[in-house]
């Protein structure tokens, strides 16, 4: 018997913080452990993938400005992945 996982595009909130010159991105990933979250950063987009026993989350987030990929930081807490992506100077 094969198990089919549900494919879900997670809810995302993206906004720009002019005080810090960062894109702030929040991704809702319920019931996921840290080791099952994968982030791929490009200069103009971020790919977020996460897997649980029965769900595969995937979201490609396009950004309106070029970011500095090596300075992107992410923290997962209480079911929400918080990503900070600085604008490329």
Secondary structure, DSSP 8 states (H G I E B T S, - for coil): -----EEE---EEEEEETTTTEEEEEEE-TT--GGGEEEEE-SSEEEEEEE-SSEEEEEEEE-SS-B-GGG-EEEEETTEEEEEEEB--
